[in-house]
């Protein structure tokens, strides 16, 4: 329900009730401006894009901490997210209102990650991804109408050339390392498994008859430097990898 009334002082008061029945109002010098505002609000209510003006005033840190607390992050990811926010985000926006942070503010902050904090481009992108996730959630929760991170320009990450160890280097390493770890070195060189995937292997994952190894779990470090067994990093990380003769013999 919305209406427009002329006040004794000559101004026009436009008011409406939101989906929770709370009344909101604004005053305008011209009736046409009041009508335009009411039309915009009505359209957002009908299309489901409505944002309560008071929601955008919530401090960034208050919302970000609530967001962080309900995320299904792994311990290592949760630790990284908390560090990103504490070290690089809250010092800039701790008390800023969600709706007061504009695209220009985000761009300036992104640039400062490398120029002021001295972060590598890849690290800057990772910290940005945390902030972007917070603002995406705020848009979904109808706290703000738009994500100020949407068109931010990020620093370019230089490509690093991967140079695998030569066969002789692998052989030397496997001979120098304690005997109980020789198979680990040769299996890693032959399959390209991630370290956590190698450490997470159990006998049931190795099929020497068919010369394959199944990646079904990995080892991750906890925030307190312990370790735990968990699923592979992504759904695509679940896979069966063929073993060359060298790896089969090592196993």
C-alpha positions as a printed NumPy array, in Angstrom:
array([[  0.   ,   0.   ,   0.   ],
       [  1.411,   3.372,  -1.027],
       [  0.136,   6.931,  -1.184],
       [  1.252,  10.514,  -1.69 ],
       [ -0.019,  13.482,   0.349],
       [  0.703,  17.188,   0.268],
       [  1.938,  18.534,   3.598],
       [  1.047,  21.961,   5.086],
       [  4.565,  23.155,   4.343],
       [  4.012,  22.512,   0.623],
       [  6.147,  19.377,   0.39 ],
       [  4.881,  16.007,  -0.828],
       [  5.107,  13.011,   1.476],
       [  5.308,   9.61 ,  -0.21 ],
       [  4.936,   6.521,   1.944],
       [  4.575,   2.783,   1.592],
       [  4.593,  -0.39 ,   3.654],
       [  7.192,  -3.085,   3.025],
       [  6.668,  -6.856,   3.012],
       [  6.857,  -6.911,   6.83 ],
       [  4.218,  -4.202,   7.147],
       [  6.691,  -1.516,   8.232],
       [  6.022,   1.983,   6.956],
       [  8.626,   4.03 ,   5.097],
       [  8.296,   7.626,   3.94 ],
       [ 10.18 ,  10.397,   2.161],
       [  9.427,  14.039,   1.441],
       [  9.831,  15.716,  -1.948],
       [  9.494,  19.235,  -3.286],
       [  7.618,  18.024,  -6.382],
       [  4.798,  15.531,  -6.635],
       [  6.315,  14.008,  -9.788],
       [  9.461,  13.082,  -7.86 ],
       [  7.401,  11.525,  -5.085],
       [  5.45 ,   9.502,  -7.651],
       [  8.626,   8.311,  -9.351],
       [ 10.007,   7.093,  -6.033],
       [  6.799,   5.26 ,  -5.188],
       [  6.744,   3.659,  -8.651],
       [ 10.323,   2.428,  -8.262],
       [  9.652,   0.965,  -4.822],
       [  6.426,  -0.689,  -5.989],
       [  8.213,  -2.259,  -8.95 ],
       [ 10.965,  -3.655,  -6.691],
       [  8.363,  -5.134,  -4.343],
       [  6.534,  -6.815,  -7.208],
       [  9.703,  -8.244,  -8.813],
       [ 11.243,  -9.383,  -5.529],
       [ 14.149,  -6.931,  -5.805],
       [ 13.104,  -4.792,  -2.849],
       [ 15.804,  -3.759,  -0.369],
       [ 14.894,  -2.281,   2.991],
       [ 16.76 ,   1.064,   3.221],
       [ 17.681,   0.287,   6.822],
       [ 19.442,  -2.945,   5.87 ],
       [ 22.084,  -1.106,   3.873],
       [ 23.052,   0.808,   7.026],
       [ 24.31 ,  -2.326,   8.811],
       [ 28.085,  -2.092,   9.473],
       [ 30.164,  -4.197,   7.106],
       [ 31.963,  -6.076,   9.895],
       [ 28.723,  -6.989,  11.656],
       [ 27.286,  -8.554,   8.509],
       [ 30.578, -10.165,   7.426],
       [ 31.013, -11.891,  10.799],
       [ 27.488, -13.335,  10.632],
       [ 28.181, -14.492,   7.074],
       [ 31.478, -16.097,   8.101],
       [ 29.902, -17.952,  11.024],
       [ 27.42 , -19.843,   8.833],
       [ 29.735, -20.844,   5.982],
       [ 30.465, -24.595,   5.567],
       [ 34.179, -23.916,   5.176],
       [ 36.848, -26.475,   5.825],
       [ 39.095, -25.568,   8.79 ],
       [ 41.92 , -24.369,   6.54 ],
       [ 39.551, -22.215,   4.47 ],
       [ 37.832, -20.821,   7.569],
       [ 41.227, -19.829,   8.968],
       [ 42.199, -18.082,   5.72 ],
       [ 38.874, -16.216,   5.452],
       [ 39.137, -14.961,   9.04 ],
       [ 42.691, -13.765,   8.364],
       [ 41.701, -11.987,   5.142],
       [ 38.928, -10.073,   6.88 ],
       [ 40.916,  -9.256,  10.019],
       [ 44.124,  -8.14 ,   8.322],
       [ 43.039,  -6.523,   5.074],
       [ 39.315,  -5.723,   5.121],
       [ 38.169,  -4.625,   8.569],
       [ 40.897,  -1.978,   8.928],
       [ 39.364,  -0.283,   5.871],
       [ 35.629,  -0.949,   6.265],
       [ 34.988,  -2.188,   9.801],
       [ 32.424,   0.497,  10.641],
       [ 31.357,   1.436,   7.105],
       [ 27.733,   0.691,   6.233],
       [ 27.218,  -2.026,   3.626],
       [ 25.368,   0.334,   1.312],
       [ 27.985,   3.073,   1.697],
       [ 30.762,   1.042,   0.059],
       [ 30.786,   1.918,  -3.622],
       [ 32.565,   0.373,  -6.654],
       [ 35.187,   3.117,  -6.488],
       [ 35.917,   2.25 ,  -2.86 ],
       [ 36.371,  -1.401,  -3.784],
       [ 38.707,  -0.568,  -6.667],
       [ 40.827,   1.685,  -4.469],
       [ 41.009,  -1.03 ,  -1.815],
       [ 41.97 ,  -3.723,  -4.361],
       [ 44.813,  -1.548,  -5.626],
       [ 46.016,  -0.915,  -2.07 ],
       [ 46.443,  -4.656,  -1.473],
       [ 49.476,  -4.637,  -3.757],
       [ 50.682,  -1.039,  -3.42 ],
       [ 50.248,  -0.602,   0.344],
       [ 50.18 ,  -4.106,   1.799],
       [ 52.645,  -5.559,  -0.696],
       [ 50.593,  -8.655,  -1.453],
       [ 51.315, -10.756,  -4.513],
       [ 48.731, -10.546,  -7.291],
       [ 47.495, -14.077,  -6.609],
       [ 47.075, -13.342,  -2.89 ],
       [ 45.257, -10.092,  -3.645],
       [ 42.805, -12.003,  -5.813],
       [ 42.208, -14.526,  -3.036],
       [ 41.478, -11.767,  -0.486],
       [ 39.202, -10.06 ,  -3.012],
       [ 37.28 , -13.304,  -3.515],
       [ 36.457, -13.33 ,   0.199],
       [ 35.062,  -9.787,   0.073],
       [ 33.21 , -10.516,  -3.142],
       [ 31.539, -13.508,  -1.486],
       [ 30.381, -11.315,   1.417],
       [ 28.812,  -8.746,  -0.92 ],
       [ 27.197, -11.441,  -3.095],
       [ 25.567, -12.828,   0.031],
       [ 24.42 ,  -9.344,   1.039],
       [ 22.711,  -8.952,  -2.347],
       [ 21.006, -12.35 ,  -1.983],
       [ 19.852, -11.38 ,   1.506],
       [ 18.394,  -8.139,   0.125],
       [ 20.723,  -6.074,   2.306],
       [ 21.984,  -4.055,  -0.668],
       [ 20.692,  -3.782,  -4.253],
       [ 24.015,  -4.302,  -6.075],
       [ 27.435,  -5.876,  -5.524],
       [ 30.117,  -3.128,  -5.582],
       [ 32.733,  -5.773,  -6.462],
       [ 31.012,  -6.696,  -9.74 ],
       [ 33.301,  -4.825, -12.149],
       [ 36.472,  -4.455, -10.107],
       [ 39.727,  -4.798, -12.037],
       [ 42.138,  -7.217, -10.399],
       [ 45.945,  -7.392, -10.691],
       [ 47.233,  -9.77 , -13.338],
       [ 48.877, -12.944, -12.102],
       [ 52.076, -13.722, -14.014],
       [ 52.203, -17.243, -15.369],
       [ 54.855, -19.454, -13.857],
       [ 56.498, -22.081, -15.989],
       [ 56.291, -25.5  , -14.37 ],
       [ 59.499, -27.451, -14.819],
       [ 59.099, -31.089, -13.725],
       [ 62.026, -32.923, -12.209],
       [ 64.149, -34.914, -14.614],
       [ 64.107, -38.71 , -14.306],
       [ 67.597, -38.743, -12.803],
       [ 66.58 , -36.124, -10.235],
       [ 63.608, -38.248,  -9.162],
       [ 65.799, -41.32 ,  -8.878],
       [ 68.366, -39.427,  -6.81 ],
       [ 65.687, -38.066,  -4.516],
       [ 64.14 , -41.499,  -4.004],
       [ 67.546, -42.948,  -3.115],
       [ 68.478, -40.187,  -0.669],
       [ 65.161, -40.081,   1.19 ],
       [ 64.526, -42.625,   4.018],
       [ 63.547, -45.986,   2.519],
       [ 60.019, -45.934,   3.94 ],
       [ 59.245, -42.822,   1.827],
       [ 60.778, -43.994,  -1.443],
       [ 57.429, -45.222,  -2.757],
       [ 55.87 , -41.842,  -1.917],
       [ 58.392, -39.993,  -4.082],
       [ 58.045, -42.345,  -7.042],
       [ 54.254, -42.446,  -6.805],
       [ 54.082, -38.652,  -6.706],
       [ 56.375, -38.3  ,  -9.705],
       [ 54.44 , -40.927, -11.677],
       [ 50.901, -39.718, -10.954],
       [ 51.055, -35.974, -10.278],
       [ 48.813, -36.312,  -7.212],
       [ 48.672, -33.351,  -4.837],
       [ 50.637, -33.759,  -1.566],
       [ 47.441, -34.002,   0.498],
       [ 46.115, -36.682,  -1.862],
       [ 49.338, -38.69 ,  -1.586],
       [ 49.3  , -38.491,   2.218],
       [ 45.639, -39.523,   2.265],
       [ 46.15 , -42.778,   0.342],
       [ 45.451, -46.072,   2.05 ],
       [ 46.084, -49.63 ,   0.897],
       [ 42.463, -49.977,  -0.263],
       [ 43.   , -47.182,  -2.775],
       [ 45.856, -48.923,  -4.6  ],
       [ 44.992, -51.64 ,  -7.131],
       [ 48.287, -53.175,  -8.236],
       [ 46.557, -55.89 , -10.293],
       [ 44.976, -53.289, -12.57 ],
       [ 47.76 , -50.732, -12.042],
       [ 45.526, -47.897, -10.797],
       [ 45.17 , -45.69 ,  -7.737],
       [ 41.832, -44.156,  -6.633],
       [ 41.754, -40.646,  -5.187],
       [ 38.949, -40.698,  -2.606],
       [ 40.3  , -38.625,   0.268],
       [ 43.1  , -36.315,   1.302],
       [ 44.872, -35.027,   4.394],
       [ 44.334, -31.391,   5.422],
       [ 45.955, -29.327,   8.148],
       [ 43.706, -27.837,  10.849],
       [ 43.869, -24.293,  12.187],
       [ 45.85 , -25.593,  15.207],
       [ 48.376, -27.447,  13.02 ],
       [ 46.821, -30.857,  13.461],
       [ 45.653, -32.983,  10.529],
       [ 42.412, -34.622,   9.512],
       [ 41.096, -36.789,   6.682],
       [ 38.545, -35.185,   4.348],
       [ 37.147, -35.559,   0.813],
       [ 39.223, -34.334,  -2.153],
       [ 39.259, -30.607,  -2.889],
       [ 36.543, -30.669,  -5.573],
       [ 34.091, -33.143,  -7.082],
       [ 36.373, -33.494, -10.111],
       [ 39.248, -34.432,  -7.806],
       [ 37.602, -37.839,  -7.259],
       [ 39.356, -39.89 ,  -9.941],
       [ 41.184, -43.067, -10.854],
       [ 44.768, -42.596, -11.993],
       [ 46.726, -45.197, -14.015],
       [ 50.06 , -46.345, -12.588],
       [ 53.138, -46.826, -14.763],
       [ 55.338, -49.859, -14.133],
       [ 57.799, -47.802, -12.069],
       [ 55.046, -46.861,  -9.589],
       [ 53.653, -50.378,  -9.435],
       [ 57.104, -51.762,  -8.638],
       [ 57.63 , -49.076,  -6.   ],
       [ 54.313, -49.907,  -4.336]])
